[in-house]
Amino acid sequence: MLLPVGGYKGYGLSMVVEILCSLLTGMPYGPYIPKMFEAPMNQKRYLGHFVIAMRIDCFQEKAVFMERMSKMMKELRNEPRLDKDIPIQVAGDPEKKSYEERSKNGIPLKSVEYEAFKKLSEKYGIRFE
């Protein structure tokens, strides 16, 4: 069962998620979903998913929305930190950092993976460094 987060507003948001992901999709809700780590791992969980897509331009100009979104993300990242060594992140930040790091330094491989790619490159005559 989803527990309330942040009082009555969090409770309401949790209920919306439960309704859309469970009741609307015909999947079990709350206490009727098998426990993730208590039930056997081969037992189906029957977890429902709900996806929504919206056309931003039906509400406002996309450029205005993107500008406001950027401003909000910047403000969130600049909130006071609980730990000065851990930056506040928003969705996509870790992936962006990883992309930038790997674009600069390459993708790290374990030696067994490296050897497997090396063998494949030799087999198919593909340059591999």
OpenMM code with the backbone's topology and positions (N, CA, C; nanometers):
from openmm import Vec3, app, unit

residues = "MET LEU LEU PRO VAL GLY GLY TYR LYS GLY TYR GLY LEU SER MET VAL VAL GLU ILE LEU CYS SER LEU LEU THR GLY MET PRO TYR GLY PRO TYR ILE PRO LYS MET PHE GLU ALA PRO MET ASN GLN LYS ARG TYR LEU GLY HIS PHE VAL ILE ALA MET ARG ILE ASP CYS PHE GLN GLU LYS ALA VAL PHE MET GLU ARG MET SER LYS MET MET LYS GLU LEU ARG ASN GLU PRO ARG LEU ASP LYS ASP ILE PRO ILE GLN VAL ALA GLY ASP PRO GLU LYS LYS SER TYR GLU GLU ARG SER LYS ASN GLY ILE PRO LEU LYS SER VAL GLU TYR GLU ALA PHE LYS LYS LEU SER GLU LYS TYR GLY ILE ARG PHE GLU".split()
positions = [
    Vec3(0.0850, -0.1181, 0.0000),
    Vec3(0.0000, 0.0000, 0.0000),
    Vec3(0.0883, 0.1226, 0.0000),
    Vec3(0.0528, 0.2193, -0.0815),
    Vec3(0.1274, 0.3443, -0.0809),
    Vec3(0.0996, 0.4179, 0.0485),
    Vec3(0.2042, 0.4615, 0.1126),
    Vec3(0.1878, 0.5362, 0.2366),
    Vec3(0.1779, 0.6844, 0.2063),
    Vec3(0.1028, 0.7599, 0.2848),
    Vec3(0.0913, 0.9034, 0.2605),
    Vec3(0.2254, 0.9733, 0.2799),
    Vec3(0.2516, 1.0672, 0.1942),
    Vec3(0.3734, 1.1470, 0.2014),
    Vec3(0.3304, 1.2929, 0.2076),
    Vec3(0.3731, 1.3644, 0.3089),
    Vec3(0.3433, 1.5067, 0.3151),
    Vec3(0.2010, 1.5392, 0.3559),
    Vec3(0.1394, 1.4575, 0.4402),
    Vec3(0.0061, 1.4903, 0.4906),
    Vec3(-0.1031, 1.4608, 0.3899),
    Vec3(-0.2103, 1.5396, 0.3974),
    Vec3(-0.3273, 1.5097, 0.3146),
    Vec3(-0.3007, 1.5272, 0.1650),
    Vec3(-0.2122, 1.6212, 0.1275),
    Vec3(-0.1819, 1.6383, -0.0153),
    Vec3(-0.1060, 1.5169, -0.0679),
    Vec3(-0.0090, 1.4704, 0.0084),
    Vec3(0.0658, 1.3514, -0.0314),
    Vec3(-0.0233, 1.2289, -0.0376),
    Vec3(-0.1150, 1.2203, 0.0580),
    Vec3(-0.2109, 1.1098, 0.0590),
    Vec3(-0.2944, 1.1133, -0.0688),
    Vec3(-0.3409, 1.2306, -0.1051),
    Vec3(-0.4210, 1.2463, -0.2269),
    Vec3(-0.3429, 1.2093, -0.3521),
    Vec3(-0.2174, 1.2538, -0.3592),
    Vec3(-0.1339, 1.2195, -0.4744),
    Vec3(-0.1082, 1.0691, -0.4803),
    Vec3(-0.0846, 1.0080, -0.3643),
    Vec3(-0.0643, 0.8632, -0.3596),
    Vec3(-0.1884, 0.7889, -0.4079),
    Vec3(-0.3046, 0.8377, -0.3702),
    Vec3(-0.4297, 0.7741, -0.4132),
    Vec3(-0.4470, 0.7852, -0.5643),
    Vec3(-0.4142, 0.9003, -0.6214),
    Vec3(-0.4248, 0.9175, -0.7667),
    Vec3(-0.3349, 0.8162, -0.8374),
    Vec3(-0.2114, 0.8017, -0.7896),
    Vec3(-0.1184, 0.7049, -0.8491),
    Vec3(-0.1751, 0.5638, -0.8369),
    Vec3(-0.2255, 0.5288, -0.7207),
    Vec3(-0.2813, 0.3945, -0.6980),
    Vec3(-0.4010, 0.3692, -0.7895),
    Vec3(-0.4871, 0.4672, -0.8044),
    Vec3(-0.6060, 0.4522, -0.8895),
    Vec3(-0.5656, 0.4349, -1.0355),
    Vec3(-0.4744, 0.5209, -1.0845),
    Vec3(-0.4346, 0.5146, -1.2248),
    Vec3(-0.3539, 0.3888, -1.2570),
    Vec3(-0.2629, 0.3510, -1.1690),
    Vec3(-0.1735, 0.2376, -1.1966),
    Vec3(-0.2328, 0.1027, -1.1601),
    Vec3(-0.3292, 0.0997, -1.0712),
    Vec3(-0.3844, -0.0287, -1.0274),
    Vec3(-0.5291, -0.0474, -1.0709),
    Vec3(-0.6174, 0.0341, -1.0188),
    Vec3(-0.7599, 0.0148, -1.0480),
    Vec3(-0.7908, 0.0332, -1.1959),
    Vec3(-0.7404, 0.1405, -1.2565),
    Vec3(-0.7699, 0.1684, -1.3969),
    Vec3(-0.7145, 0.0607, -1.4894),
    Vec3(-0.5984, 0.0058, -1.4551),
    Vec3(-0.5351, -0.0952, -1.5408),
    Vec3(-0.5828, -0.2370, -1.5114),
    Vec3(-0.6682, -0.2523, -1.4090),
    Vec3(-0.7195, -0.3839, -1.3749),
    Vec3(-0.6226, -0.4687, -1.2945),
    Vec3(-0.5211, -0.4061, -1.2390),
    Vec3(-0.4214, -0.4782, -1.1604),
    Vec3(-0.4548, -0.4688, -1.0120),
    Vec3(-0.3947, -0.5555, -0.9292),
    Vec3(-0.4183, -0.5477, -0.7852),
    Vec3(-0.3667, -0.4160, -0.7288),
    Vec3(-0.4236, -0.3743, -0.6196),
    Vec3(-0.3789, -0.2513, -0.5539),
    Vec3(-0.3366, -0.2827, -0.4110),
    Vec3(-0.2612, -0.1898, -0.3549),
    Vec3(-0.2221, -0.1939, -0.2150),
    Vec3(-0.1866, -0.3296, -0.1592),
    Vec3(-0.2649, -0.3751, -0.0611),
    Vec3(-0.2297, -0.4996, 0.0089),
    Vec3(-0.2457, -0.6251, -0.0774),
    Vec3(-0.3028, -0.6121, -0.1960),
    Vec3(-0.3253, -0.7273, -0.2825),
    Vec3(-0.2100, -0.7516, -0.3804),
    Vec3(-0.1114, -0.6633, -0.3798),
    Vec3(0.0084, -0.6821, -0.4616),
    Vec3(0.1051, -0.7681, -0.3806),
    Vec3(0.1529, -0.8792, -0.4378),
    Vec3(0.2493, -0.9618, -0.3622),
    Vec3(0.3713, -0.8798, -0.3200),
    Vec3(0.4194, -0.9044, -0.2016),
    Vec3(0.5363, -0.8333, -0.1490),
    Vec3(0.6571, -0.8630, -0.2369),
    Vec3(0.7320, -0.7602, -0.2698),
    Vec3(0.8423, -0.7737, -0.3639),
    Vec3(0.9451, -0.8777, -0.3202),
    Vec3(0.9866, -0.8759, -0.1964),
    Vec3(1.0944, -0.9639, -0.1536),
    Vec3(1.0488, -1.0758, -0.0599),
    Vec3(0.9191, -1.0784, -0.0265),
    Vec3(0.8684, -1.1856, 0.0588),
    Vec3(0.8087, -1.2985, -0.0237),
    Vec3(0.7477, -1.2640, -0.1354),
    Vec3(0.6901, -1.3656, -0.2235),
    Vec3(0.8025, -1.4266, -0.3077),
    Vec3(0.7852, -1.5515, -0.3523),
    Vec3(0.8878, -1.6130, -0.4381),
    Vec3(0.9136, -1.5258, -0.5617),
    Vec3(1.0394, -1.5171, -0.6030),
    Vec3(1.0750, -1.4293, -0.7141),
    Vec3(1.0135, -1.4741, -0.8463),
    Vec3(0.9733, -1.6000, -0.8570),
    Vec3(0.9101, -1.6459, -0.9807),
    Vec3(0.7591, -1.6191, -0.9814),
    Vec3(0.7066, -1.5628, -0.8735),
    Vec3(0.5638, -1.5291, -0.8668),
    Vec3(0.5417, -1.3944, -0.9345),
    Vec3(0.4475, -1.3906, -1.0279),
    Vec3(0.4167, -1.2657, -1.0972),
    Vec3(0.3653, -1.1629, -0.9981),
    Vec3(0.4024, -1.0374, -1.0191),
    Vec3(0.3605, -0.9293, -0.9294),
    Vec3(0.2346, -0.8578, -0.9802),
    Vec3(0.2057, -0.8689, -1.1072),
    Vec3(0.0892, -0.8035, -1.1657),
    Vec3(0.0877, -0.6546, -1.1331),
    Vec3(0.1973, -0.5886, -1.1643),
    Vec3(0.2069, -0.4451, -1.1397),
    Vec3(0.1533, -0.3692, -1.2602),
    Vec3(0.0632, -0.2756, -1.2343),
    Vec3(0.0088, -0.1944, -1.3414),
    Vec3(0.0940, -0.0709, -1.3654),
    Vec3(0.0886, -0.0203, -1.4863),
    Vec3(0.1612, 0.1015, -1.5223),
    Vec3(0.0641, 0.1957, -1.5921),
    Vec3(0.0851, 0.3229, -1.5729),
    Vec3(0.0026, 0.4237, -1.6382),
    Vec3(0.0959, 0.5250, -1.7016),
    Vec3(0.0774, 0.5495, -1.8298),
    Vec3(0.1611, 0.6448, -1.9019),
    Vec3(0.0703, 0.7524, -1.9588),
    Vec3(0.1143, 0.8746, -1.9499),
    Vec3(0.0364, 0.9855, -2.0037),
    Vec3(0.1274, 1.0716, -2.0903),
    Vec3(0.0759, 1.1153, -2.2024),
    Vec3(0.1494, 1.2060, -2.2908),
    Vec3(0.0626, 1.3296, -2.3107),
    Vec3(0.1235, 1.4440, -2.3012),
    Vec3(0.0486, 1.5689, -2.3171),
    Vec3(0.1134, 1.6563, -2.4234),
    Vec3(0.0317, 1.7238, -2.4988),
    Vec3(0.0821, 1.8228, -2.5940),
    Vec3(0.0939, 1.9551, -2.5204),
    Vec3(0.2169, 1.9939, -2.4970),
    Vec3(0.2431, 2.1188, -2.4251),
    Vec3(0.1775, 2.2359, -2.4957),
    Vec3(0.1836, 2.2356, -2.6299),
    Vec3(0.1322, 2.3503, -2.7049),
    Vec3(-0.0194, 2.3657, -2.6956),
    Vec3(-0.0883, 2.2690, -2.6372),
    Vec3(-0.2319, 2.2852, -2.6117),
    Vec3(-0.2558, 2.3724, -2.4883),
    Vec3(-0.1513, 2.3900, -2.4077),
    Vec3(-0.1627, 2.4679, -2.2847),
    Vec3(-0.0934, 2.6033, -2.2960),
    Vec3(0.0251, 2.6029, -2.3573),
    Vec3(0.1024, 2.7256, -2.3745),
    Vec3(0.2097, 2.6996, -2.4794),
    Vec3(0.2775, 2.8058, -2.5200),
    Vec3(0.3849, 2.7882, -2.6178),
    Vec3(0.4935, 2.7000, -2.5579),
    Vec3(0.5439, 2.6082, -2.6391),
    Vec3(0.6442, 2.5144, -2.5904),
    Vec3(0.7687, 2.5876, -2.5399),
    Vec3(0.8128, 2.6910, -2.6096),
    Vec3(0.9331, 2.7654, -2.5692),
    Vec3(0.9144, 2.8285, -2.4317),
    Vec3(0.7948, 2.8790, -2.4042),
    Vec3(0.7664, 2.9395, -2.2734),
    Vec3(0.7720, 2.8317, -2.1655),
    Vec3(0.7096, 2.7176, -2.1924),
    Vec3(0.7122, 2.6067, -2.0969),
    Vec3(0.8552, 2.5622, -2.0685),
    Vec3(0.9349, 2.5441, -2.1736),
    Vec3(1.0732, 2.4977, -2.1568),
    Vec3(1.1554, 2.5985, -2.0766),
    Vec3(1.1335, 2.7260, -2.1010),
    Vec3(1.2040, 2.8303, -2.0253),
    Vec3(1.1655, 2.8243, -1.8776),
    Vec3(1.0376, 2.8096, -1.8504),
    Vec3(0.9908, 2.8013, -1.7117),
    Vec3(1.0411, 2.6740, -1.6441),
    Vec3(1.0442, 2.5634, -1.7190),
    Vec3(1.0948, 2.4374, -1.6651),
    Vec3(1.2429, 2.4512, -1.6294),
    Vec3(1.3202, 2.5130, -1.7174),
    Vec3(1.4634, 2.5342, -1.6899),
    Vec3(1.4828, 2.6182, -1.5650),
    Vec3(1.4010, 2.7216, -1.5503),
    Vec3(1.4099, 2.8090, -1.4323),
    Vec3(1.3787, 2.7295, -1.3055),
    Vec3(1.2744, 2.6477, -1.3107),
    Vec3(1.2361, 2.5681, -1.1941),
    Vec3(1.3463, 2.4687, -1.1565),
    Vec3(1.4047, 2.4011, -1.2567),
    Vec3(1.5112, 2.3038, -1.2294),
    Vec3(1.6337, 2.3735, -1.1691),
    Vec3(1.6655, 2.4914, -1.2195),
    Vec3(1.7791, 2.5682, -1.1658),
    Vec3(1.7526, 2.6059, -1.0202),
    Vec3(1.6306, 2.6500, -0.9918),
    Vec3(1.5950, 2.6865, -0.8540),
    Vec3(1.6025, 2.5646, -0.7617),
    Vec3(1.5549, 2.4496, -0.8079),
    Vec3(1.5609, 2.3278, -0.7265),
    Vec3(1.7051, 2.2888, -0.6961),
    Vec3(1.7907, 2.2945, -0.7999),
    Vec3(1.9317, 2.2578, -0.7805),
    Vec3(2.0036, 2.3533, -0.6853),
    Vec3(1.9526, 2.4751, -0.6729),
    Vec3(2.0167, 2.5759, -0.5880),
    Vec3(1.9572, 2.5849, -0.4479),
    Vec3(1.8661, 2.4945, -0.4141),
    Vec3(1.8114, 2.4910, -0.2782),
    Vec3(1.9232, 2.4554, -0.1801),
    Vec3(1.9089, 2.4948, -0.0525),
    Vec3(2.0113, 2.4575, 0.0461),
    Vec3(2.0243, 2.3048, 0.0551),
    Vec3(2.1475, 2.2577, 0.0608),
    Vec3(2.1746, 2.1139, 0.0651),
    Vec3(2.1781, 2.0629, 0.2082),
    Vec3(2.1356, 1.9398, 0.2262),
    Vec3(2.1509, 1.8738, 0.3556),
    Vec3(2.2969, 1.8371, 0.3776),
    Vec3(2.3654, 1.8015, 0.2686),
    Vec3(2.5071, 1.7659, 0.2739),
    Vec3(2.5767, 1.8443, 0.1632),
    Vec3(2.6728, 1.9279, 0.2007),
    Vec3(2.7368, 2.0159, 0.1025),
    Vec3(2.8101, 1.9392, -0.0074),
    Vec3(2.8439, 1.8126, 0.0180),
    Vec3(2.9169, 1.7325, -0.0796),
    Vec3(2.8261, 1.6566, -0.1766),
    Vec3(2.6958, 1.6599, -0.1504),
    Vec3(2.6012, 1.5883, -0.2367),
    Vec3(2.5114, 1.6908, -0.3061),
    Vec3(2.5268, 1.7061, -0.4381),
    Vec3(2.4449, 1.8046, -0.5093),
    Vec3(2.2986, 1.7620, -0.5169),
    Vec3(2.2112, 1.8608, -0.5207),
    Vec3(2.0691, 1.8335, -0.5430),
    Vec3(2.0534, 1.8052, -0.6917),
    Vec3(1.9855, 1.6961, -0.7243),
    Vec3(1.9690, 1.6574, -0.8633),
    Vec3(1.8211, 1.6472, -0.8986),
    Vec3(1.7947, 1.6644, -1.0260),
    Vec3(1.6602, 1.6428, -1.0784),
    Vec3(1.6702, 1.5293, -1.1804),
    Vec3(1.5564, 1.4793, -1.2219),
    Vec3(1.5541, 1.3679, -1.3170),
    Vec3(1.6420, 1.3988, -1.4376),
    Vec3(1.7273, 1.3037, -1.4719),
    Vec3(1.8146, 1.3182, -1.5877),
    Vec3(1.9539, 1.3682, -1.5555),
    Vec3(1.9735, 1.4292, -1.4378),
    Vec3(2.1059, 1.4822, -1.4028),
    Vec3(2.2132, 1.3735, -1.3973),
    Vec3(2.1888, 1.2603, -1.3285),
    Vec3(2.2934, 1.1574, -1.3247),
    Vec3(2.3274, 1.1040, -1.4645),
    Vec3(2.2260, 1.0876, -1.5472),
    Vec3(2.2480, 1.0372, -1.6822),
    Vec3(2.3268, 1.1375, -1.7661),
    Vec3(2.2959, 1.2654, -1.7513),
    Vec3(2.3685, 1.3695, -1.8251),
    Vec3(2.5152, 1.3706, -1.7834),
    Vec3(2.5402, 1.3600, -1.6537),
    Vec3(2.6776, 1.3574, -1.6031),
    Vec3(2.7521, 1.2360, -1.6580),
    Vec3(2.6871, 1.1211, -1.6558),
    Vec3(2.7479, 0.9985, -1.7074),
    Vec3(2.7767, 1.0109, -1.8569),
    Vec3(2.6838, 1.0681, -1.9322),
    Vec3(2.7018, 1.0872, -2.0766),
    Vec3(2.8225, 1.1756, -2.1040),
    Vec3(2.8316, 1.2874, -2.0314),
    Vec3(2.9435, 1.3795, -2.0513),
    Vec3(3.0764, 1.3130, -2.0160),
    Vec3(3.0787, 1.2407, -1.9047),
    Vec3(3.2008, 1.1729, -1.8615),
    Vec3(3.2432, 1.0653, -1.9616),
    Vec3(3.1479, 0.9880, -2.0098),
    Vec3(3.1797, 0.8795, -2.1025),
    Vec3(3.2121, 0.9315, -2.2419),
    Vec3(3.1532, 1.0445, -2.2804),
    Vec3(3.1891, 1.1052, -2.4084),
    Vec3(3.3339, 1.1519, -2.4059),
    Vec3(3.3779, 1.1962, -2.2910),
    Vec3(3.5149, 1.2465, -2.2751),
    Vec3(3.6149, 1.1326, -2.2535),
    Vec3(3.5817, 1.0357, -2.1673),
    Vec3(3.6772, 0.9330, -2.1247),
    Vec3(3.6490, 0.7925, -2.1768),
    Vec3(3.5387, 0.7744, -2.2476),
    Vec3(3.5032, 0.6413, -2.2955),
    Vec3(3.4146, 0.5672, -2.1968),
    Vec3(3.3647, 0.4532, -2.2404),
    Vec3(3.2751, 0.3715, -2.1584),
    Vec3(3.3581, 0.2678, -2.0836),
    Vec3(3.3482, 0.2655, -1.9514),
    Vec3(3.4282, 0.1680, -1.8763),
    Vec3(3.3799, 0.0247, -1.9022),
    Vec3(3.4767, -0.0645, -1.9205),
    Vec3(3.4455, -0.2060, -1.9412),
    Vec3(3.5248, -0.2904, -1.8431),
    Vec3(3.4627, -0.3969, -1.7963),
    Vec3(3.5352, -0.4958, -1.7166),
    Vec3(3.6256, -0.5726, -1.8131),
    Vec3(3.7322, -0.6301, -1.7618),
    Vec3(3.8275, -0.6991, -1.8494),
    Vec3(3.7610, -0.8119, -1.9281),
    Vec3(3.6682, -0.8831, -1.8674),
    Vec3(3.5996, -0.9920, -1.9375),
    Vec3(3.5158, -0.9362, -2.0532),
    Vec3(3.4534, -0.8209, -2.0342),
    Vec3(3.3763, -0.7572, -2.1411),
    Vec3(3.4697, -0.7091, -2.2525),
    Vec3(3.5811, -0.6496, -2.2122),
    Vec3(3.6793, -0.6009, -2.3091),
    Vec3(3.7271, -0.7163, -2.3972),
    Vec3(3.7608, -0.8278, -2.3351),
    Vec3(3.8098, -0.9442, -2.4101),
    Vec3(3.7027, -0.9990, -2.5039),
    Vec3(3.5777, -0.9997, -2.4600),
    Vec3(3.4680, -1.0480, -2.5451),
    Vec3(3.4523, -0.9585, -2.6680),
    Vec3(3.4580, -0.8266, -2.6491),
    Vec3(3.4486, -0.7335, -2.7620),
    Vec3(3.5692, -0.7484, -2.8546),
    Vec3(3.6851, -0.7690, -2.7959),
    Vec3(3.8073, -0.7860, -2.8747),
    Vec3(3.7954, -0.9092, -2.9651),
    Vec3(3.7462, -1.0195, -2.9099),
    Vec3(3.7282, -1.1422, -2.9890),
    Vec3(3.6273, -1.1205, -3.1020),
    Vec3(3.5175, -1.0513, -3.0701),
    Vec3(3.4171, -1.0229, -3.1732),
    Vec3(3.4746, -0.9355, -3.2832),
    Vec3(3.5545, -0.8367, -3.2445),
    Vec3(3.6129, -0.7467, -3.3447),
    Vec3(3.7077, -0.8228, -3.4367),
    Vec3(3.7844, -0.9149, -3.3811),
    Vec3(3.8755, -0.9962, -3.4624),
    Vec3(3.7963, -1.0886, -3.5549),
    Vec3(3.6911, -1.1482, -3.5010),
    Vec3(3.6088, -1.2406, -3.5790),
    Vec3(3.5458, -1.1724, -3.7001),
    Vec3(3.4990, -1.0469, -3.6802),
    Vec3(3.4278, -0.9770, -3.7870),
    Vec3(3.5115, -0.8694, -3.8555),
    Vec3(3.6399, -0.8618, -3.8217),
    Vec3(3.7285, -0.7659, -3.8877),
    Vec3(3.6929, -0.6209, -3.8602),
    Vec3(3.6535, -0.5937, -3.7371),
    Vec3(3.6161, -0.4575, -3.6969),
    Vec3(3.7249, -0.4025, -3.6055),
    Vec3(3.7657, -0.2789, -3.6314),
    Vec3(3.8680, -0.2170, -3.5476),
    Vec3(3.8122, -0.1950, -3.4075),
    Vec3(3.8895, -0.2349, -3.3076),
    Vec3(3.8477, -0.2182, -3.1679),
    Vec3(3.9686, -0.1791, -3.0861),
    Vec3(3.9553, -0.0692, -3.0143),
    Vec3(4.0660, -0.0197, -2.9306),
    Vec3(4.0246, -0.0142, -2.7862),
] * unit.nanometer
topology = app.Topology()
chain = topology.addChain("A")
for resn in residues:
    res = topology.addResidue(resn, chain)
    for name in ("N", "CA", "C"):
        topology.addAtom(name, app.Element.getBySymbol(name[0]), res)
